[in-house]
């Protein structure tokens, strides 16, 4: 069996591949906590994450089922980078729509933007598995038509804990927007379960595309950025991004609304403190490098802002959108 990667990298045997993986493991163990901030990959780009570079992760995934992928997962192809694959049902839902993309940053508090958010054709939220309070709805809107979720174990526990909440939301679509192949059984069993409970379709973004995206950005992206890039691949009339700050432009502090923060505490994602300020360790900034994502989002703004991508006042002030 041969695993061939882009940029001329190929592994003719599992032994060759394991040698590369082992060298990366030794590099990681030689540091005090995580990998060096910038890791040369030898593949024409730099990688800023405590996780192995995409080529190595793809190689590891290719080894999971060396005799072939189980029939139920034929939509995924382990071991190669892939271009974006649009979901037909999601494409139909999004076509020609004005979309509000709402993240849980506290900077919207007191701004009374809720009615404006709710006026969009579709309202998309990110990782919002926790109920909005009535007061928050005045600033963040009350509707949720599409939910983008990273589908990690903590987020899935929160969603399963209150499946009736998902049903009451009247979701039109659920999108798993982060790597899932390490836990594909758990992820897709959950997606099928909530699809039955809430009577909605779902889409699990292919890992081959996500790794291609991460390689281009230079780090493992947070769900917020993945969601924006995913929606820009569809024929939306307008995408308005609000409530997103890249964790206060990588300065951290208070980064979530109180209800989101308290929900994350309840399900063990972060710990509680009086200031409601999660640590960089809890937010896994060793995995998700913010400067890389900020730099990439500026490139996206340069290309799309004012045509179909629009952003709120916070992002206008912190990015060059002239």
C-alpha positions as CSV (number, residue, x, y, z in Angstrom):
1,X,0.0,0.0,0.0
2,X,1.2,3.5,-0.8
3,X,0.1,6.7,0.8
4,X,0.9,9.7,-1.5
5,X,0.7,13.3,-0.2
6,X,0.9,16.5,-2.1
7,X,4.2,18.5,-2.3
8,X,6.0,15.3,-3.5
9,X,5.7,13.5,-0.1
10,X,4.8,9.8,-0.3
11,X,5.1,6.8,2.0
12,X,5.7,3.5,0.3
13,X,5.4,1.5,3.4
14,X,3.8,1.8,6.8
15,X,7.4,1.7,8.3
16,X,8.4,4.9,6.4
17,X,5.3,6.6,7.6
18,X,5.8,5.5,11.2
19,X,9.4,6.8,11.1
20,X,8.1,10.3,10.2
21,X,5.4,10.1,12.9
22,X,8.0,9.0,15.5
23,X,10.3,11.8,14.6
24,X,7.5,14.3,15.2
25,X,6.7,12.6,18.5
26,X,10.3,12.9,19.6
27,X,10.3,16.6,18.7
28,X,7.2,17.2,20.7
29,X,8.6,15.3,23.8
30,X,11.8,17.3,23.6
31,X,9.9,20.5,24.5
32,X,8.7,21.4,28.0
33,X,5.0,21.7,27.1
34,X,4.1,22.0,23.5
35,X,5.8,22.2,20.1
36,X,7.9,25.3,19.3
37,X,5.7,28.2,18.3
38,X,6.7,27.8,14.7
39,X,7.5,24.3,13.3
40,X,9.1,24.0,9.9
41,X,7.5,21.1,8.2
42,X,9.9,20.7,5.3
43,X,6.9,20.8,3.0
44,X,7.0,24.5,2.0
45,X,5.0,25.9,4.9
46,X,5.2,26.5,8.7
47,X,2.9,24.9,11.2
48,X,1.9,26.5,14.5
49,X,0.1,24.0,16.6
50,X,0.9,21.3,19.2
51,X,-0.7,18.8,16.9
52,X,1.3,17.1,14.1
53,X,1.3,18.8,10.7
54,X,-1.6,17.8,8.3
55,X,0.5,15.4,6.3
56,X,1.4,13.4,9.4
57,X,-2.2,13.4,10.7
58,X,-3.4,12.2,7.3
59,X,-0.9,9.5,7.3
60,X,-2.0,8.4,10.7
61,X,-5.6,8.3,9.6
62,X,-4.7,6.3,6.5
63,X,-3.3,3.6,8.9
64,X,-6.6,3.3,10.9
65,X,-8.2,1.1,8.2
66,X,-5.3,-0.3,6.1
67,X,-7.7,-2.8,4.5
68,X,-10.2,-0.2,3.4
69,X,-12.8,2.2,4.8
70,X,-16.0,0.7,6.3
71,X,-18.9,1.0,3.9
72,X,-20.8,3.5,6.1
73,X,-17.9,6.0,5.9
74,X,-17.3,6.0,2.2
75,X,-18.0,9.7,2.1
76,X,-14.6,10.1,3.8
77,X,-11.3,9.3,2.1
78,X,-8.5,8.8,4.6
79,X,-5.0,9.8,3.6
80,X,-5.4,12.6,1.0
81,X,-6.1,16.3,0.9
82,X,-9.4,17.2,-0.7
83,X,-11.0,20.2,-2.2
84,X,-14.3,21.5,-0.8
85,X,-17.3,19.3,-1.4
86,X,-20.7,21.1,-1.2
87,X,-23.6,19.4,0.5
88,X,-26.6,19.6,-1.9
89,X,-29.2,20.1,0.8
90,X,-27.2,22.8,2.5
91,X,-26.6,24.5,-0.9
92,X,-30.3,24.5,-1.6
93,X,-31.0,26.1,1.8
94,X,-28.3,28.8,1.5
95,X,-28.8,29.8,-2.1
96,X,-29.5,33.5,-2.5
97,X,-30.0,34.0,1.2
98,X,-28.9,36.8,3.5
99,X,-27.1,35.0,6.4
100,X,-26.3,36.3,9.9
101,X,-23.3,34.5,11.4
102,X,-23.4,34.9,15.2
103,X,-20.6,34.0,17.7
104,X,-20.8,34.3,21.5
105,X,-18.5,37.2,22.2
106,X,-19.6,39.6,25.0
107,X,-18.9,42.7,22.9
108,X,-22.5,42.7,21.6
109,X,-24.0,43.1,25.1
110,X,-26.2,46.2,25.4
111,X,-26.1,47.0,21.7
112,X,-29.7,45.8,21.0
113,X,-28.7,44.0,17.7
114,X,-31.1,41.1,18.3
115,X,-33.9,42.4,16.0
116,X,-31.4,43.1,13.2
117,X,-29.9,39.6,13.5
118,X,-33.4,38.0,13.4
119,X,-34.2,40.0,10.3
120,X,-31.8,37.9,8.2
121,X,-33.1,35.0,6.1
122,X,-31.0,32.6,8.1
123,X,-29.3,32.9,11.4
124,X,-26.2,30.7,12.0
125,X,-24.7,30.2,15.4
126,X,-21.4,28.7,16.4
127,X,-21.1,26.0,19.1
128,X,-24.2,27.4,20.8
129,X,-25.3,24.3,22.6
130,X,-26.4,26.4,25.6
131,X,-29.6,28.4,25.9
132,X,-29.7,32.1,25.4
133,X,-31.3,34.1,28.2
134,X,-34.2,36.4,27.3
135,X,-31.9,39.4,28.0
136,X,-29.2,38.0,25.6
137,X,-31.8,37.6,22.9
138,X,-32.2,41.4,22.8
139,X,-28.5,41.6,21.7
140,X,-27.9,38.3,19.9
141,X,-31.2,37.5,18.4
142,X,-33.6,34.6,19.2
143,X,-33.4,32.5,16.1
144,X,-31.0,29.6,15.2
145,X,-31.5,28.1,11.8
146,X,-28.2,26.5,11.3
147,X,-25.8,25.4,14.0
148,X,-22.0,24.9,13.3
149,X,-20.5,22.8,16.1
150,X,-17.0,21.4,16.6
151,X,-18.6,18.1,17.8
152,X,-16.0,17.4,20.5
153,X,-17.0,15.3,23.4
154,X,-17.9,18.2,25.7
155,X,-20.0,19.9,23.1
156,X,-21.8,16.7,22.3
157,X,-22.6,16.1,25.9
158,X,-24.1,19.5,26.2
159,X,-26.3,19.0,23.1
160,X,-27.4,15.5,24.2
161,X,-28.2,16.7,27.7
162,X,-31.0,19.0,26.3
163,X,-32.1,17.4,23.0
164,X,-35.5,19.0,23.4
165,X,-33.8,22.4,23.3
166,X,-32.5,21.6,19.8
167,X,-36.0,20.5,18.8
168,X,-37.5,23.8,20.1
169,X,-34.9,25.8,18.2
170,X,-36.4,24.6,14.9
171,X,-33.0,24.0,13.4
172,X,-33.0,23.6,9.6
173,X,-29.4,22.2,9.5
174,X,-26.6,21.0,11.7
175,X,-22.9,21.1,10.5
176,X,-20.1,19.3,12.2
177,X,-17.2,21.7,11.4
178,X,-14.1,20.1,12.8
179,X,-12.1,16.9,12.5
180,X,-14.2,13.9,13.3
181,X,-12.4,10.9,11.9
182,X,-10.6,10.0,15.1
183,X,-14.1,9.6,16.7
184,X,-16.2,9.0,13.6
185,X,-18.5,6.4,15.3
186,X,-19.3,8.7,18.2
187,X,-19.8,11.7,16.0
188,X,-22.0,10.2,13.3
189,X,-24.1,8.2,15.8
190,X,-24.7,11.5,17.6
191,X,-25.6,13.3,14.3
192,X,-28.0,10.6,13.4
193,X,-29.6,10.7,16.8
194,X,-30.2,14.5,16.9
195,X,-31.3,14.3,13.3
196,X,-34.1,12.0,14.4
197,X,-34.9,14.0,17.5
198,X,-34.9,17.4,15.9
199,X,-36.0,16.3,12.4
200,X,-33.2,18.0,10.6
201,X,-30.5,17.1,8.1
202,X,-26.8,17.3,9.0
203,X,-23.5,17.6,7.2
204,X,-20.1,16.4,8.5
205,X,-17.3,18.4,6.7
206,X,-14.8,16.0,5.2
207,X,-11.5,15.8,7.1
208,X,-9.5,15.8,3.9
209,X,-10.8,19.3,3.1
210,X,-10.3,20.5,6.7
211,X,-6.7,19.4,6.6
212,X,-6.2,21.1,3.3
213,X,-7.7,24.3,4.9
214,X,-5.6,24.0,8.1
215,X,-2.4,23.6,6.0
216,X,-3.2,26.8,4.1
217,X,-3.9,28.7,7.3
218,X,-0.9,27.1,9.2
219,X,-2.8,25.9,12.3
220,X,-5.9,24.0,13.4
221,X,-8.7,26.5,12.9
222,X,-11.4,27.2,15.4
223,X,-15.0,26.4,14.5
224,X,-15.8,30.1,14.0
225,X,-13.3,30.6,11.2
226,X,-14.1,27.2,9.6
227,X,-17.8,28.2,9.5
228,X,-17.2,31.4,7.7
229,X,-15.0,29.8,5.1
230,X,-17.5,27.0,4.7
231,X,-20.4,29.4,4.1
232,X,-18.4,31.4,1.6
233,X,-18.2,28.3,-0.5
234,X,-21.9,28.5,-1.1
235,X,-24.1,30.8,-3.2
236,X,-25.2,33.2,-0.4
237,X,-26.3,36.7,-1.2
238,X,-24.7,38.1,2.0
239,X,-22.8,36.8,5.0
240,X,-22.8,39.1,8.0
241,X,-20.3,38.1,10.7
242,X,-20.9,39.4,14.3
243,X,-20.0,38.4,17.8
244,X,-16.6,37.1,16.8
245,X,-13.3,38.5,18.1
246,X,-10.6,35.8,17.6
247,X,-10.6,35.7,21.4
248,X,-10.2,39.5,21.8
249,X,-7.6,39.5,19.0
250,X,-5.5,37.0,20.8
251,X,-5.5,39.1,24.0
252,X,-8.1,36.8,25.7
253,X,-9.8,37.9,29.0
254,X,-13.6,37.6,29.0
255,X,-14.4,36.0,25.6
256,X,-17.9,34.5,26.0
257,X,-21.3,35.7,27.1
258,X,-22.2,34.7,30.7
259,X,-24.6,31.9,29.6
260,X,-22.1,30.4,27.1
261,X,-19.3,30.6,29.7
262,X,-21.5,29.0,32.4
263,X,-22.6,26.3,30.1
264,X,-19.0,25.5,29.1
265,X,-18.2,25.3,32.8
266,X,-21.1,22.9,33.5
267,X,-19.9,20.5,30.9
268,X,-16.2,20.6,31.9
269,X,-14.8,22.6,28.9
270,X,-13.5,25.3,31.1
271,X,-13.3,26.0,34.9
272,X,-15.1,28.8,36.7
273,X,-13.5,32.0,38.0
274,X,-15.1,35.3,39.3
275,X,-14.1,37.2,36.1
276,X,-15.4,34.5,33.8
277,X,-12.1,34.5,31.9
278,X,-11.0,31.1,30.6
279,X,-7.3,30.5,30.4
280,X,-5.4,30.0,27.2
281,X,-4.7,26.4,28.2
282,X,-8.4,25.7,28.6
283,X,-9.1,27.3,25.2
284,X,-6.4,25.0,23.7
285,X,-4.5,27.8,22.2
286,X,-1.6,25.3,21.9
287,X,-3.7,23.8,19.1
288,X,-5.5,26.8,17.7
289,X,-3.0,29.6,16.9
290,X,-4.9,32.9,16.8
291,X,-2.3,35.1,14.9
292,X,-2.3,32.6,12.0
293,X,-6.1,32.7,11.9
294,X,-6.3,36.5,12.2
295,X,-3.8,36.8,9.3
296,X,-5.8,34.4,7.2
297,X,-9.1,36.2,7.9
298,X,-7.6,39.5,6.7
299,X,-6.8,37.8,3.4
300,X,-10.5,36.6,3.2
301,X,-11.6,40.2,3.9
302,X,-9.3,41.5,1.2
303,X,-11.0,39.2,-1.2
304,X,-14.7,39.2,-0.2
305,X,-15.5,42.2,2.1
306,X,-18.1,44.4,0.5
307,X,-19.2,41.9,-2.1
308,X,-20.9,39.2,0.0
309,X,-18.9,39.3,3.2
310,X,-19.7,42.0,5.8
311,X,-18.6,42.3,9.4
312,X,-19.7,44.1,12.6
313,X,-18.1,47.2,14.2
314,X,-15.6,45.3,16.3
315,X,-14.1,43.5,13.3
316,X,-14.2,46.7,11.2
317,X,-12.1,48.4,13.9
318,X,-9.6,45.5,14.3
319,X,-9.1,44.6,10.6
320,X,-8.2,46.6,7.5
321,X,-11.4,46.7,5.6
322,X,-10.8,49.9,3.6
